[in-house]
Amino acid sequence: MLLFSTTHVNAECCDVHIVFARGSGELPGLGICGGPLVKGITSNLEGMSVSSYTVNYLASVAQTSAGPGATDMTKHVVAVAQQCPKTVFVLGGYSQGASVTDISISIKTMLGMG
């Protein structure tokens, strides 16, 4: 049973889908670590389709936005998984984004628990 609503994903299914949460204080996008991660994974999976999603959250310097980020990450993964059940996911984050990832997969952190 889902305790949150899922969003509809309007995209073609890929072999691998990378979901990344940028670090605290970084501008929206993949951030300083996410871009190289996506590039590295893509270059090592020649012949496979790879897509990425940037977690939509504030990434505030005050470290207060990990919970909402985890909610966005979880909703996105659930929506894609429902539409594309054969897609393999790579979840990651840098700095506060790592806490976003931990919370979304229910690992207890100093910033919360999923």
C-alpha positions in Angstrom: 0.0 0.0 0.0 1.4 3.4 -1.0 1.1 6.2 1.5 1.7 8.9 -1.1 0.6 9.7 -4.5 2.8 8.9 -7.5 3.4 11.1 -10.4 2.9 9.9 -14.0 6.2 9.6 -15.9 5.9 10.4 -19.5 9.1 8.9 -20.9 10.4 5.9 -22.7 11.7 3.1 -20.6 15.5 2.8 -20.3 17.7 0.0 -19.3 19.2 2.1 -16.4 17.8 5.2 -14.7 20.0 7.3 -12.4 18.3 9.3 -9.7 20.6 11.8 -8.1 20.2 14.5 -5.3 22.7 17.3 -5.4 24.6 18.6 -2.4 23.7 21.4 0.1 23.9 24.8 -1.4 24.3 23.6 -5.0 22.2 25.1 -7.8 19.4 22.9 -9.2 20.7 20.1 -11.5 23.0 17.2 -11.0 25.6 19.2 -9.0 29.4 18.7 -8.9 29.2 15.0 -8.4 26.0 13.9 -10.2 27.2 15.0 -13.7 30.4 13.0 -13.6 28.5 10.0 -12.1 26.0 10.0 -14.9 28.8 10.4 -17.5 30.8 7.6 -16.0 27.9 5.2 -15.8 26.8 6.0 -19.3 30.3 5.5 -20.8 30.6 2.1 -19.1 27.2 0.8 -20.2 27.8 1.0 -24.0 24.8 -0.3 -25.9 22.4 0.2 -23.0 20.0 3.1 -22.7 20.6 5.4 -19.7 18.5 8.3 -18.4 18.8 10.5 -15.3 16.6 12.5 -13.0 17.6 15.3 -10.7 15.8 15.2 -7.3 13.6 18.3 -6.9 14.4 19.7 -3.5 15.9 22.9 -2.0 19.3 21.4 -1.0 19.3 24.2 1.7 22.6 24.9 3.5 20.7 24.6 6.7 20.3 20.9 6.0 16.5 21.0 6.4 15.3 19.8 3.0 16.4 16.1 3.0 12.9 14.9 4.0 11.1 16.6 1.1 13.9 15.5 -1.2 13.5 11.9 -0.1 9.8 12.2 -0.8 10.5 13.5 -4.3 13.0 10.7 -4.9 10.7 8.0 -3.7 7.7 9.2 -5.7 9.8 9.4 -8.8 11.3 5.9 -8.4 7.9 4.4 -7.7 6.3 6.1 -10.8 9.1 5.0 -13.1 9.1 1.5 -11.7 5.4 1.2 -12.3 5.7 2.3 -15.9 9.0 0.6 -16.6 9.3 -2.6 -14.4 12.5 -3.8 -16.2 14.4 -0.6 -15.6 17.4 -0.9 -13.2 17.8 2.1 -10.8 21.0 3.8 -9.5 20.2 6.1 -6.6 22.8 8.5 -5.3 23.5 11.9 -3.7 26.2 14.1 -2.5 26.3 15.8 0.9 22.7 16.4 2.0 21.7 14.6 -1.2 23.3 11.4 0.3 20.9 11.8 3.3 18.0 12.2 0.8 19.0 8.9 -0.7 19.4 7.2 2.7 16.1 8.4 3.9 14.3 7.4 0.7 15.6 3.8 1.1 14.8 3.8 4.9 18.3 4.1 6.3 18.3 6.1 9.5 20.3 9.4 9.3 20.9 12.4 11.5 18.4 14.2 9.2 15.6 11.7 9.5 14.3 8.3 8.6 12.2 7.2 5.6 
